[in-house]
């Protein structure tokens, strides 16, 4: 998994990033951002091609050391809730064997993530993280035309075979 991290996320994780290689697999590329809701730090990780997102509320610097496992468990449960078939879930989780941090490269993805952040700030924070992630994945976003991230990810996984 390649996480194209914002400066805030780079600082929190404590990594130096490099430019994204031109031959990188776009299917394994995600963008990550840290932001505040109230007094809690939140992490939003968004798949570059589909805008499918995982939202974590109240993350700490200590948890960032175990980010791969946390993302893996949240993504697996989120995919199950969205009725993805088992081979597709396995395919997505296989991309999480390691995390490489790169610089952000797609302003369109960052713009959509900013929209997601604005929506998350107005959602009821008594809901669990998975429900909030599901809400943003079932909201249409524009990458030329409006589409639902969950539908785009399902289509991408069907095409990969």
Residue pairs with C-beta under 8 A, 6 or more apart in sequence:
1 28
1 30
1 68
1 71
1 95
1 96
1 97
1 98
1 99
1 100
2 20
2 24
2 28
2 29
2 30
2 99
2 100
2 101
2 102
3 9
3 30
3 31
3 32
3 45
3 99
3 100
3 101
3 102
4 20
4 29
4 30
4 31
4 32
4 48
4 101
4 102
4 103
4 104
4 105
4 106
4 109
5 13
5 15
5 17
5 31
5 32
5 33
5 101
5 102
5 103
5 104
6 31
6 32
6 33
6 34
6 104
6 110
8 33
8 34
8 35
9 32
9 33
9 34
9 43
10 16
10 17
10 101
12 34
12 41
12 61
12 64
13 64
13 67
13 101
15 101
17 101
17 102
17 103
18 102
18 103
19 102
19 103
19 105
20 29
20 102
20 103
20 105
26 48
26 49
27 49
27 95
27 156
27 160
28 95
29 47
29 48
29 49
30 45
30 46
30 47
30 48
31 45
31 46
31 48
31 104
31 106
31 109
31 110
31 113
32 43
32 44
32 45
32 46
33 43
33 44
33 110
33 113
33 117
34 41
34 42
34 43
34 59
35 41
35 42
35 44
35 117
36 42
37 57
37 120
37 121
37 125
38 125
40 57
40 58
41 58
41 59
41 60
42 55
42 56
42 57
42 58
42 59
42 120
43 55
43 56
43 59
44 53
44 54
44 55
44 56
44 113
44 116
44 117
44 120
45 53
45 54
45 56
45 71
46 52
46 53
46 109
46 112
46 113
46 116
47 53
47 149
47 153
48 106
48 109
49 152
49 153
49 156
50 149
50 152
50 153
50 156
51 109
51 112
51 141
51 143
51 149
51 152
52 137
52 149
52 150
52 152
52 153
53 113
53 116
53 133
53 136
53 137
53 149
54 71
54 74
54 75
54 78
54 133
55 116
55 120
55 129
55 132
55 133
55 136
56 70
56 74
56 129
57 125
57 129
57 132
63 70
67 99
68 96
68 98
68 99
71 96
71 99
72 93
72 96
74 129
74 130
74 133
75 92
75 93
75 96
76 89
76 93
77 130
78 130
78 133
78 134
78 137
79 88
79 89
79 92
80 89
81 130
81 134
82 134
82 137
82 150
84 92
84 153
84 154
84 157
88 154
88 157
88 158
91 157
91 160
92 157
104 110
108 143
112 141
112 142
112 143
115 141
116 136
116 139
116 141
119 135
119 136
119 139
120 132
120 136
123 132
123 135
127 135
136 149
137 148
137 149
137 150
138 148
138 149
138 150
139 148
139 149
140 146
140 147
140 148
141 147
141 148
141 149
